Amino acid sequence: MGHSTEILFREDAYLSTAEGTVVAVDERGGIVLDRTNFYATSGGQPGDTGFFERADGSRIVIAGTVTGETKEEIIHVPAPDQPVPSVGEILVLHIDWDRRYRLMRMHTACHLLSVVCPFPITGASVGEEESRVDLDIPDAGVTREGITQAMMDLVDANHPIFNRWISAEELAANPGLVKSKNVRPPTGAGRIRLVCIGEDSSVDSQPCGGTHVSETQEVGAIHIAKIEKKGRENRRFRIRFGPLPAA
């Protein structure tokens, strides 16, 4: 039986704490709440970790967050040997914010790469220390230095980043918004969340369910650590924090 969770991070990625009521605990111990600020693994971004605080001040440590039968059902997976809350119990949800914020900065950096290299995305994985994006690029004349500089120009320009919701019809009428070759945006809900960069989406606009920072300068210093050849036209870009190391 699937439950529908009110997903708070879709509207506010900066909610590091929230309150939720337990609606179910599944046979594997996964905790389902009526609402959550914990991101569930999807779109190449790992799910959140953290802890739930109970009324008596004790904690339930959360080792991961995943989706259930649908994207609207979010299951919080406790670490081993944690206490089990009861249905109806109200908990205060605390995200491991340092980790989440790094992932938000990295996820945003992946969007910036897709702006600088506007080619079809064939795969992506967001990590705390390194992210990778696979792109089909016809010309191999791209350099780590050139791509890093172009991404940092976007960071330094401090463009705003915001969400906009469009209908499935609008998306169908604008197929160019979808950059990923093999991941279709979820259209079952009837509306799709666009992540927009720049005033009036001047820099970028693409369907995405992930969490992002609110302006590009929050990404901080990033660089392309490697560009690997994965096929005749496929290149894997590895993004890391910090400035490009001197050659």
C-alpha positions as CSV (number, residue, x, y, z in Angstrom):
1,M,0.0,0.0,0.0
2,G,1.7,3.2,-1.1
3,H,1.4,6.4,0.8
4,S,1.8,10.0,-0.5
5,T,4.3,12.1,1.4
6,E,4.2,15.9,1.3
7,I,7.6,16.7,-0.2
8,L,8.9,19.8,1.4
9,F,12.3,20.0,-0.3
10,R,10.6,20.6,-3.7
11,E,9.6,24.1,-2.7
12,D,12.4,24.8,-0.1
13,A,15.7,23.0,-0.4
14,Y,17.0,24.9,2.6
15,L,14.7,23.3,5.3
16,S,17.3,21.5,7.4
17,T,14.7,20.6,10.0
18,A,11.0,20.0,9.8
19,E,8.3,18.2,11.7
20,G,6.5,15.0,10.5
21,T,4.0,12.5,11.7
22,V,4.7,8.7,11.3
23,V,2.0,7.2,9.0
24,A,3.6,3.7,8.5
25,V,6.6,1.6,9.3
26,D,7.2,-1.1,6.6
27,E,8.2,-4.7,7.2
28,R,11.9,-3.7,6.7
29,G,11.7,-0.9,9.3
30,G,11.5,1.9,6.8
31,I,9.6,4.9,8.2
32,V,7.0,6.8,6.2
33,L,5.9,10.2,7.3
34,D,3.1,12.5,6.3
35,R,5.7,15.1,5.2
36,T,9.4,15.3,5.0
37,N,12.4,17.5,4.1
38,F,14.6,14.4,3.5
39,Y,15.5,14.0,-0.2
40,A,15.1,10.5,-1.6
41,T,17.7,8.9,-3.9
42,S,16.8,9.8,-7.5
43,G,18.1,11.6,-10.6
44,G,21.7,10.7,-9.7
45,Q,21.5,12.5,-6.3
46,P,21.9,10.4,-3.2
47,G,19.2,10.4,-0.5
48,D,19.6,12.3,2.7
49,T,20.9,11.0,6.0
50,G,20.4,12.5,9.5
51,F,18.3,11.7,12.5
52,F,14.7,12.0,13.8
53,E,14.3,13.5,17.3
54,R,11.5,12.0,19.5
55,A,9.5,13.8,22.1
56,D,11.8,12.5,24.9
57,G,14.8,13.8,23.1
58,S,16.1,10.4,22.0
59,R,17.1,9.9,18.4
60,I,16.4,7.6,15.5
61,V,19.5,7.7,13.2
62,I,18.5,7.7,9.5
63,A,21.1,6.0,7.2
64,G,19.4,6.7,3.9
65,T,16.2,7.9,2.1
66,V,14.6,6.1,-0.9
67,T,11.3,6.3,-2.8
68,G,8.7,3.6,-2.3
69,E,6.1,2.3,-4.8
70,T,5.8,5.8,-6.3
71,K,8.1,8.9,-6.3
72,E,5.5,10.5,-3.9
73,E,6.1,7.9,-1.2
74,I,9.4,8.6,0.7
75,I,10.8,5.9,2.9
76,H,13.4,6.8,5.6
77,V,15.7,3.9,6.3
78,P,17.0,3.7,9.9
79,A,20.6,2.7,10.7
80,P,20.8,-0.8,12.4
81,D,19.4,-1.3,15.9
82,Q,17.5,2.0,16.0
83,P,14.2,2.3,18.0
84,V,11.0,2.0,16.1
85,P,8.6,4.8,16.2
86,S,4.8,4.2,16.5
87,V,2.3,5.3,13.9
88,G,0.9,8.7,14.9
89,E,4.1,9.7,16.6
90,I,5.4,13.3,15.8
91,L,9.1,13.6,15.1
92,V,11.5,16.4,14.4
93,L,13.4,15.6,11.3
94,H,17.1,16.7,11.1
95,I,19.0,16.4,7.9
96,D,22.8,16.0,7.9
97,W,22.9,19.6,6.5
98,D,26.7,19.8,5.7
99,R,26.4,16.7,3.5
100,R,23.1,17.9,1.9
101,Y,24.5,21.3,1.1
102,R,27.5,19.9,-0.6
103,L,25.2,17.7,-2.7
104,M,23.1,20.8,-3.5
105,R,26.2,22.7,-4.7
106,M,27.4,19.7,-6.7
107,H,23.9,19.1,-8.3
108,T,23.8,22.8,-9.3
109,A,27.4,22.4,-10.7
110,C,26.1,19.6,-12.9
111,H,23.4,21.9,-14.3
112,L,26.1,24.5,-15.0
113,L,28.1,21.9,-17.0
114,S,25.1,21.1,-19.0
115,V,24.8,24.9,-19.9
116,V,28.4,25.1,-20.9
117,C,28.2,21.8,-22.8
118,P,24.7,21.8,-24.3
119,F,24.8,18.2,-25.5
120,P,22.6,15.2,-24.6
121,I,23.2,13.8,-21.1
122,T,23.5,10.0,-21.1
123,G,24.2,9.6,-17.3
124,A,24.9,11.5,-14.2
125,S,25.9,10.9,-10.6
126,V,26.1,13.5,-7.8
127,G,28.6,12.9,-5.0
128,E,29.9,14.8,-2.0
129,E,33.5,15.0,-3.3
130,E,33.0,14.3,-7.0
131,S,30.2,14.2,-9.5
132,R,30.2,12.8,-13.0
133,V,28.2,13.7,-16.0
134,D,28.3,11.7,-19.3
135,L,27.6,13.7,-22.4
136,D,27.4,12.8,-26.1
137,I,29.8,15.4,-27.6
138,P,30.5,15.3,-31.3
139,D,33.8,17.3,-31.1
140,A,36.6,16.3,-28.8
141,G,38.0,19.8,-28.8
142,V,36.9,20.6,-25.2
143,T,39.5,21.1,-22.5
144,R,39.4,20.9,-18.7
145,E,40.6,24.5,-18.5
146,G,38.1,25.9,-21.0
147,I,35.1,24.1,-19.4
148,T,36.2,25.0,-15.9
149,Q,36.6,28.7,-16.8
150,A,33.2,28.8,-18.5
151,M,31.5,27.1,-15.4
152,M,33.3,29.5,-13.0
153,D,32.1,32.5,-15.1
154,L,28.5,31.3,-14.4
155,V,29.3,30.9,-10.7
156,D,30.9,34.3,-10.5
157,A,28.0,36.0,-12.3
158,N,25.8,34.9,-9.4
159,H,22.6,34.0,-11.4
160,P,19.5,33.3,-9.4
161,I,18.2,29.7,-9.4
162,F,14.5,29.1,-8.9
163,N,11.7,26.5,-9.6
164,R,8.9,26.9,-12.0
165,W,6.1,24.4,-12.5
166,I,4.7,23.7,-16.0
167,S,2.1,21.3,-17.3
168,A,2.8,18.1,-19.1
169,E,1.3,19.8,-22.2
170,E,3.7,22.7,-22.0
171,L,6.6,20.3,-21.7
172,A,5.4,18.3,-24.7
173,A,5.3,21.5,-26.7
174,N,8.9,22.3,-25.7
175,P,10.8,19.1,-26.1
176,G,14.1,21.0,-26.2
177,L,13.9,21.5,-22.4
178,V,14.7,17.8,-21.8
179,K,18.5,17.4,-21.9
180,S,18.7,13.8,-20.8
181,K,18.6,11.1,-23.5
182,N,17.4,8.2,-21.3
183,V,15.6,9.7,-18.3
184,R,12.2,11.1,-19.1
185,P,10.8,13.7,-16.6
186,P,7.9,12.4,-14.5
187,T,4.7,13.5,-16.2
188,G,2.2,11.4,-14.3
189,A,1.5,14.1,-11.8
190,G,0.3,16.4,-14.5
191,R,2.9,19.1,-13.7
192,I,6.6,19.1,-14.0
193,R,9.2,21.1,-12.0
194,L,11.6,23.1,-14.0
195,V,14.8,24.3,-12.4
196,C,15.6,27.7,-13.9
197,I,18.9,29.6,-13.8
198,G,19.2,33.3,-14.5
199,E,16.6,36.1,-14.6
200,D,13.6,34.9,-16.7
201,S,15.5,31.5,-17.1
202,S,18.0,33.3,-19.3
203,V,20.8,30.9,-18.6
204,D,19.0,27.5,-18.4
205,S,15.7,25.8,-17.8
206,Q,15.3,22.0,-17.4
207,P,13.1,19.5,-15.7
208,C,14.6,18.3,-12.5
209,G,13.5,16.9,-9.1
210,G,16.8,17.5,-7.3
211,T,17.9,20.1,-4.7
212,H,19.9,23.1,-5.8
213,V,21.4,26.2,-4.2
214,S,19.5,29.5,-4.7
215,E,22.2,31.4,-6.6
216,T,25.1,30.3,-8.6
217,Q,27.9,31.8,-6.4
218,E,26.9,29.4,-3.6
219,V,28.4,26.6,-5.7
220,G,31.8,28.0,-4.9
221,A,35.0,27.0,-6.7
222,I,34.7,24.0,-8.9
223,H,36.7,22.4,-11.6
224,I,36.7,19.6,-14.2
225,A,39.1,17.1,-12.8
226,K,39.0,14.7,-15.8
227,I,37.4,14.3,-19.1
228,E,37.3,10.6,-20.0
229,K,36.5,9.0,-23.3
230,K,33.6,6.5,-22.9
231,G,32.8,5.9,-26.5
232,R,33.2,7.4,-30.0
233,E,31.2,10.5,-29.0
234,N,30.6,9.9,-25.3
235,R,32.7,11.8,-22.7
236,R,32.6,11.6,-18.9
237,F,33.2,14.8,-17.1
238,R,34.3,14.6,-13.4
239,I,33.5,17.7,-11.4
240,R,35.3,18.4,-8.1
241,F,35.3,21.2,-5.6
242,G,38.1,23.7,-5.4
243,P,40.1,25.5,-8.1
244,L,41.7,23.7,-11.0
245,P,45.0,22.4,-9.8
246,A,48.1,23.9,-11.5
247,A,49.4,21.7,-14.2
